[in-house]
């Protein structure tokens, strides 16, 4: 593990270095996709800023209030010490979804079309972000004796990296070869990511706040509960779309 990279007197957290590099890569890919799909460049990059800021805030808030509130309640100023770590991806996803919906509503843009456009970038950025988790040693797994174990534990961050890269490739193929109603590419990412996250969480051993006993799934973390809710939401989205198409055939 390499939680800190030292440059002489400068000590740089590996996680934030990885996130910075990842965001740079995402902006380059965004520019390419804007040209390829003929999207409005200003809205695209303004929306990316909205996503980054709201995702950062949402990820931090879910960690603070649902995972470690007893710690932060003793000294609320710690909430702003984000360089010490403490983010939850789903918090960022929820925050980014709400903020982007409001922004696109103001701009009179269709949310689902933009969600499809950004979906592959969401998948790849999550995979790259997990590289930071892998190097910093957070999100570690339970004891493991399998050949691919890292320091005797399940490499749960690596599971997420490999799984999300696979999803990224699937989304690109679907985007290239299939024509579907707005929102379906984004829905596929949400569904596949939720399934991946639900299963990988069973192998994690780091503290993740309060657990919820939900038969037949057992004790679930807040991220697993959100995964289940998102999976049900995607199924409802597909059923609703199917019913609408049956009622209003072209």
C-alpha positions, 0 to 999 in steps of 0.5 A: 500500500502507498497511502502517502507519496513523499516529494521531499518536504511535500507529503501528498495523499495518494487517494487525492492524487489519483482522484486529480489524475482521474478527473483530468482523464475524464475531462479529456474523454468528455471533450472527445465525447462532446465532439463525437455526439454533438453535445453543447460544449458549454453545458457539458463542461458546466454540468461536469463541474456541477457533478464534481462539486455536488458529488464531492459534497454528497459523498462527504455528507453521507460518510459524516452523518451515516458512518461516523457521526459520533466521531464528528459530533464531538468536534464538527470542525472535523467535517471540513478536514476532507484531506483525511479521507471519508467519502461514500460513493453513493452519497456523491451519486445521490448529490450529483443526481439531484444537483444535475437534475436541477441544473438541467431543468434550469437549462431546459435540457433532458435529464435522461439524455445527459445521464446516458451521455455521462454513464460510461464516464461515471463507470470509468471514473469509479474504476479509476477512483478505486485505484486510489482506494487500493493504493491508500489501503482503505476499503480493505477486505476480509481474510482471504487465502485465495491466490489473488489475496493482497496482504492476506485479505480480499482485494475488494478495491480491485474487485470494484476496479475490474468489475467497473471496467467490465461494465464500462466496456459493456456500456460502450458496446451497448451505446455503439450497437443498440438504439434504445429509449433515453435513460436506458444506458444510465439505467444499465450502469446503475443496475450493474454497478448496484449488483457489483457493489452489493456483492463486493460489500460482503467481502469488506472488513472496514468500518462502514457504520450501522448495519441493517438486518434485511432477510434474506440478504443478512446484515447490510451496510448503508451502501448495500441498502442503497444498492437494493433500492437502486436495483428496484428503482431500475426495474420500476423504470423498465416496467414503466417504460414497457407499459408506456410503449404498450399503451402508446405503440408507434 
